[in-house]
């Protein structure tokens, strides 16, 4: 992809961030979160963390000792489908440990942040990933959990809630300063979150960025999607859609090539591990990585400093030459700054723990 186009996309992304800061119209939702200024737990006090994603539940007992987060136990299981809010609340109740007074929840669903009673909570905007949460949409998740536990178990607990990208950024505080951290998810979807100050973060919801010229395949995929006109950048670049680009292009050329059913399969084609159009698969992954690099470079341009990106997502870490291409492109776009990419073990648990710590 021509460097001039990448520079334009990167500059446009930076401009959108600035517009969000200035509360001007922008394609980025730019959702600002306020964090607790005072810890909700004492040093060495045991508290609980739940990470609730699309299909996986992680359940951990955690404590902090001399600024170090210790995970005492960690269990993982498959989630049921949450058709109702009551089903979600019942699951929390069933997993709540005895004598726990503080619960932090990493809740990977669309929420509007609400800062109340000295802690971050979130109002559920909608369900996603086939979880509909009927009866919980429009309500504060943490407050609803607190009330449910009080009613059913006669216990008072404090609950703090944030989405997965915010928790990912927070996990970086265990190793880096808030000024340099950005959390980034590049897998099935895409999003970034970074600090605006010690106790404030912004969730960009960067999948919604649209100040670029989408490919014809992106336009077709969007036209037949569940929500046309939304998440255009996501439909251009990441795992939930890249394989569809491949199938559309192959179909258009008329070649007798078997369609792929996932971006994981597309990755295998790119590596020569599956039959298919290898060069096309490689091109699609390369161009997607270059576009992702534009968002990363745009954030660096906005922050005007060296940055450390705490990354999550199999496409970024194991996609064919994906990370390598992102790094190369970022260097081309912001050569005057150092940009590094890191993984943090159990980032979803550690990041959620930081919701109740300082």
C-alpha positions as CSV (number, residue, x, y, z in Angstrom):
1,X,0.0,0.0,0.0
2,X,1.4,3.5,-0.9
3,X,2.9,5.3,2.1
4,X,1.1,8.5,1.1
5,X,-2.2,6.8,1.7
6,X,-1.1,5.4,5.0
7,X,0.1,8.8,6.1
8,X,-3.3,10.3,5.2
9,X,-5.2,7.6,7.1
10,X,-2.9,8.0,10.2
11,X,-3.2,11.8,10.2
12,X,-7.0,11.5,9.9
13,X,-7.2,9.2,12.8
14,X,-5.1,11.6,14.9
15,X,-7.5,14.4,13.9
16,X,-10.5,12.4,15.0
17,X,-8.9,11.8,18.4
18,X,-8.3,15.6,18.7
19,X,-11.9,16.2,17.7
20,X,-13.0,13.8,20.4
21,X,-10.9,15.6,23.0
22,X,-12.4,18.9,22.0
23,X,-16.0,17.4,22.0
24,X,-16.4,18.1,18.3
25,X,-18.1,15.7,15.8
26,X,-16.0,12.6,15.2
27,X,-16.5,9.1,14.0
28,X,-14.9,7.9,17.3
29,X,-17.3,7.5,20.2
30,X,-14.3,8.6,22.4
31,X,-15.8,7.4,25.8
32,X,-14.0,8.9,28.8
33,X,-13.7,6.8,32.0
34,X,-13.0,8.1,35.5
35,X,-11.1,5.8,37.9
36,X,-11.2,5.5,41.6
37,X,-8.8,7.9,43.4
38,X,-8.8,5.7,46.5
39,X,-8.4,1.9,46.7
40,X,-11.5,-0.1,47.6
41,X,-9.4,-2.8,49.4
42,X,-6.7,-2.8,52.0
43,X,-3.2,-4.1,51.3
44,X,-3.3,-8.0,51.4
45,X,-7.1,-8.0,51.4
46,X,-8.5,-10.8,49.3
47,X,-11.0,-9.7,46.6
48,X,-12.6,-11.3,43.6
49,X,-12.3,-10.7,39.8
50,X,-14.6,-12.0,37.1
51,X,-13.7,-11.7,33.4
52,X,-16.8,-12.2,31.4
53,X,-16.3,-12.4,27.6
54,X,-18.1,-13.8,24.6
55,X,-17.8,-17.4,25.6
56,X,-15.3,-17.6,28.5
57,X,-15.6,-16.9,32.2
58,X,-12.4,-16.4,34.3
59,X,-12.8,-16.3,38.0
60,X,-9.9,-15.3,40.2
61,X,-9.1,-14.5,43.9
62,X,-6.6,-11.6,44.0
63,X,-4.8,-9.5,46.5
64,X,-2.2,-6.8,46.4
65,X,1.0,-6.8,48.5
66,X,3.4,-3.9,48.3
67,X,2.1,-2.7,45.0
68,X,2.3,-6.2,43.5
69,X,-0.9,-7.9,42.3
70,X,-1.0,-11.6,43.3
71,X,-3.5,-14.0,41.7
72,X,-4.1,-16.6,44.4
73,X,-6.4,-18.7,42.3
74,X,-7.7,-18.7,38.7
75,X,-10.4,-20.8,37.2
76,X,-11.8,-20.8,33.7
77,X,-15.0,-22.2,32.2
78,X,-17.4,-21.7,29.3
79,X,-20.1,-19.2,29.6
80,X,-23.8,-20.0,29.1
81,X,-25.7,-17.8,26.7
82,X,-27.1,-14.8,28.6
83,X,-30.6,-14.2,27.1
84,X,-31.6,-12.3,30.3
85,X,-30.0,-10.1,32.8
86,X,-31.3,-12.4,35.6
87,X,-29.2,-15.2,34.1
88,X,-26.1,-13.1,34.3
89,X,-26.9,-12.0,37.9
90,X,-27.5,-15.6,38.9
91,X,-24.1,-16.6,37.5
92,X,-22.3,-13.9,39.5
93,X,-24.2,-15.0,42.6
94,X,-23.2,-18.7,42.0
95,X,-19.5,-17.8,41.6
96,X,-19.3,-15.2,44.4
97,X,-16.9,-16.5,47.1
98,X,-17.6,-16.3,50.8
99,X,-16.3,-13.3,52.8
100,X,-15.5,-11.4,49.7
101,X,-16.4,-7.7,50.1
102,X,-15.1,-6.3,46.8
103,X,-15.7,-7.6,43.3
104,X,-14.2,-6.3,40.0
105,X,-15.7,-7.3,36.7
106,X,-14.1,-7.2,33.3
107,X,-17.3,-7.1,31.2
108,X,-16.7,-7.4,27.4
109,X,-20.0,-5.8,26.3
110,X,-21.0,-2.2,25.2
111,X,-21.2,0.1,28.2
112,X,-21.4,3.8,29.0
113,X,-19.2,4.5,32.0
114,X,-20.8,5.8,35.2
115,X,-18.6,6.9,38.1
116,X,-20.6,6.6,41.3
117,X,-19.8,6.0,45.0
118,X,-16.1,6.4,44.3
119,X,-15.8,3.7,41.8
120,X,-16.3,3.0,38.0
121,X,-19.4,1.3,36.9
122,X,-21.0,0.9,33.5
123,X,-24.5,1.2,32.0
124,X,-25.2,-1.6,29.6
125,X,-25.9,-0.2,26.2
126,X,-26.8,-3.4,24.4
127,X,-26.0,-7.1,24.2
128,X,-23.5,-8.5,21.8
129,X,-22.0,-11.8,20.7
130,X,-25.5,-13.3,20.9
131,X,-25.9,-12.4,24.6
132,X,-29.1,-10.2,24.8
133,X,-29.2,-9.5,28.5
134,X,-33.0,-8.7,28.4
135,X,-33.9,-6.7,31.5
136,X,-30.3,-5.5,32.1
137,X,-29.9,-3.2,29.1
138,X,-30.0,0.4,30.1
139,X,-29.1,-0.4,33.7
140,X,-25.8,0.0,35.7
141,X,-24.2,-3.5,35.8
142,X,-22.3,-3.1,39.1
143,X,-25.2,-1.5,40.9
144,X,-27.5,-4.3,39.7
145,X,-25.1,-6.9,41.0
146,X,-24.8,-5.2,44.4
147,X,-28.6,-5.0,44.7
148,X,-29.1,-8.7,43.6
149,X,-26.5,-10.0,46.1
150,X,-28.0,-7.9,48.9
151,X,-31.4,-9.2,48.1
152,X,-30.5,-12.9,47.6
153,X,-27.6,-13.4,50.0
154,X,-28.2,-10.5,52.5
155,X,-24.6,-9.4,51.8
156,X,-23.2,-6.0,51.0
157,X,-20.4,-5.9,48.4
158,X,-18.8,-3.2,46.4
159,X,-18.6,-3.8,42.6
160,X,-16.6,-2.0,39.9
161,X,-17.0,-2.7,36.2
162,X,-15.3,-1.8,33.0
163,X,-15.0,-3.3,29.5
164,X,-12.2,-5.4,28.2
165,X,-10.2,-2.7,26.4
166,X,-10.1,-0.4,29.4
167,X,-9.0,-3.4,31.6
168,X,-6.3,-4.2,29.0
169,X,-4.9,-0.7,29.3
170,X,-5.1,-0.8,33.1
171,X,-3.0,-4.0,33.1
172,X,-0.1,-2.1,31.7
173,X,0.1,-0.2,35.0
174,X,1.8,-3.2,36.5
175,X,4.9,-2.5,34.4
176,X,4.7,0.9,32.8
177,X,3.6,4.5,33.5
178,X,0.1,5.7,32.6
179,X,1.5,8.3,30.2
180,X,3.1,5.7,27.9
181,X,0.4,3.0,27.9
182,X,-2.2,2.2,25.3
183,X,-4.3,-1.0,25.3
184,X,-5.0,-2.5,21.9
185,X,-7.3,-5.4,20.8
186,X,-6.6,-6.7,17.3
187,X,-8.3,-10.0,16.8
188,X,-11.9,-10.7,15.7
189,X,-12.4,-7.0,16.3
190,X,-10.3,-3.9,16.9
191,X,-10.2,-1.2,19.6
192,X,-7.8,1.0,21.6
193,X,-7.8,2.7,25.0
194,X,-5.3,5.0,26.6
195,X,-4.8,7.3,29.6
196,X,-5.7,11.0,29.5
197,X,-4.3,11.4,33.1
198,X,-3.6,9.3,36.1
199,X,-7.3,8.7,36.8
200,X,-8.9,9.1,33.4
201,X,-8.9,6.8,30.3
202,X,-10.5,7.0,27.0
203,X,-12.1,4.1,25.1
204,X,-11.9,5.1,21.5
205,X,-14.2,2.4,20.1
206,X,-11.8,2.7,17.1
207,X,-13.7,0.1,15.0
208,X,-16.0,3.0,14.1
209,X,-13.3,5.1,12.5
210,X,-14.4,5.9,8.9
211,X,-12.1,8.7,7.6
212,X,-10.6,6.5,4.9
213,X,-11.6,5.1,1.6
214,X,-12.8,1.6,2.1
215,X,-12.2,-1.2,-0.3
216,X,-15.1,-2.4,-2.6
217,X,-15.2,-5.6,-0.6
218,X,-15.6,-3.7,2.6
219,X,-18.5,-1.8,1.2
220,X,-20.2,-5.1,0.0
221,X,-19.5,-6.8,3.4
222,X,-21.0,-3.7,5.2
223,X,-24.1,-3.7,2.9
224,X,-25.0,-7.2,3.9
225,X,-24.0,-7.0,7.6
226,X,-26.3,-6.9,10.6
227,X,-25.5,-3.2,11.2
228,X,-24.8,-1.5,7.9
229,X,-22.9,1.8,8.2
230,X,-21.2,0.9,11.4
231,X,-17.7,-0.4,12.3
232,X,-16.4,0.3,8.8
233,X,-12.7,0.2,9.8
234,X,-13.3,-3.1,11.6
235,X,-14.9,-4.6,8.5
236,X,-11.8,-3.5,6.5
237,X,-9.1,-4.9,8.7
238,X,-9.7,-7.7,11.3
239,X,-10.4,-11.3,11.8
240,X,-14.2,-11.2,11.8
241,X,-14.1,-10.0,8.2
242,X,-10.8,-10.6,6.4
243,X,-11.7,-14.1,5.2
244,X,-14.9,-12.6,3.6
245,X,-12.7,-10.2,1.6
246,X,-10.7,-13.2,0.3
247,X,-13.9,-15.1,-0.7
248,X,-15.4,-12.1,-2.5
249,X,-12.2,-11.5,-4.5
250,X,-11.8,-15.1,-5.5
251,X,-15.4,-15.3,-6.5
252,X,-15.1,-12.2,-8.7
253,X,-12.0,-13.6,-10.5
254,X,-13.9,-16.8,-11.3
255,X,-11.2,-19.1,-10.1
256,X,-12.2,-22.5,-8.9
257,X,-10.8,-22.0,-5.4
258,X,-12.6,-23.3,-2.3
259,X,-13.8,-20.5,0.0
260,X,-12.3,-20.2,3.5
261,X,-14.5,-20.2,6.5
262,X,-12.4,-18.1,8.9
263,X,-9.5,-15.7,9.0
264,X,-7.6,-18.5,10.8
265,X,-8.0,-20.6,7.6
266,X,-7.0,-17.5,5.5
267,X,-3.8,-17.4,7.6
268,X,-3.1,-21.0,6.7
269,X,-3.5,-20.2,3.1
270,X,-1.0,-17.4,3.5
271,X,1.5,-19.8,5.0
272,X,1.0,-22.4,2.3
273,X,-0.5,-24.8,4.8
274,X,-3.9,-24.9,2.9
275,X,-4.7,-24.8,-0.8
276,X,-5.7,-21.5,-2.1
277,X,-4.6,-18.1,-3.4
278,X,-1.5,-17.7,-1.2
279,X,-0.4,-14.3,-2.6
280,X,-3.9,-12.9,-2.3
281,X,-4.1,-14.1,1.4
282,X,-0.7,-12.6,2.1
283,X,-1.7,-9.3,0.5
284,X,-4.9,-9.1,2.5
285,X,-3.1,-9.7,5.8
286,X,-0.3,-7.3,4.9
287,X,-2.7,-4.4,4.0
288,X,-4.8,-5.1,7.1
289,X,-1.7,-4.8,9.3
290,X,-0.7,-1.6,7.5
291,X,-4.2,-0.1,8.2
292,X,-4.0,-1.1,11.9
293,X,-0.6,0.5,12.1
294,X,-2.3,3.8,10.9
295,X,-4.4,3.8,14.1
296,X,-1.4,3.0,16.3
297,X,0.6,5.8,14.6
298,X,-2.3,8.2,14.9
299,X,-2.4,7.6,18.7
300,X,1.4,8.2,18.9
301,X,1.0,11.4,16.9
302,X,-1.7,12.5,19.3
303,X,0.3,11.7,22.4
304,X,3.6,13.0,20.9
305,X,5.8,10.6,22.9
306,X,7.2,7.1,23.0
307,X,4.5,4.6,23.6
308,X,4.0,1.0,24.9
309,X,1.0,-0.8,23.4
310,X,-0.3,-3.7,25.6
311,X,-1.8,-5.9,22.9
312,X,-4.3,-8.7,22.9
313,X,-5.7,-10.7,19.9
314,X,-4.5,-13.7,18.0
315,X,-4.5,-11.8,14.6
316,X,-2.0,-9.4,15.9
317,X,0.3,-11.9,17.7
318,X,0.2,-14.9,15.4
319,X,-1.3,-13.7,12.1
320,X,1.1,-14.2,9.1
321,X,3.7,-11.5,9.4
322,X,1.0,-9.3,11.0
323,X,3.0,-7.9,14.0
324,X,6.1,-7.6,11.8
325,X,4.2,-5.5,9.3
326,X,2.6,-3.3,11.9
327,X,6.0,-2.6,13.5
328,X,7.6,-1.8,10.1
329,X,4.7,0.5,9.1
330,X,4.6,2.3,12.4
331,X,8.3,3.0,12.1
332,X,7.6,4.6,8.7
333,X,4.8,6.7,10.0
334,X,6.3,7.9,13.3
335,X,10.0,7.4,13.0
336,X,10.8,10.1,15.6
337,X,9.2,8.0,18.4
338,X,9.9,4.6,19.9
339,X,6.8,2.3,19.8
340,X,6.9,-1.2,21.5
341,X,4.3,-4.0,21.8
342,X,4.0,-6.1,24.9
343,X,1.9,-8.9,26.3
344,X,0.9,-9.1,29.9
345,X,0.0,-12.4,31.4
346,X,-3.6,-12.7,32.6
347,X,-4.1,-9.1,31.5
348,X,-7.9,-9.4,31.7
349,X,-7.7,-10.3,35.4
350,X,-4.9,-8.0,36.3
351,X,-6.5,-5.1,34.5
352,X,-9.8,-5.5,36.2
353,X,-8.0,-5.8,39.6
354,X,-6.6,-2.3,39.0
355,X,-10.2,-1.0,39.0
356,X,-10.3,-1.4,42.8
357,X,-6.6,-0.6,43.4
358,X,-4.5,2.6,43.0
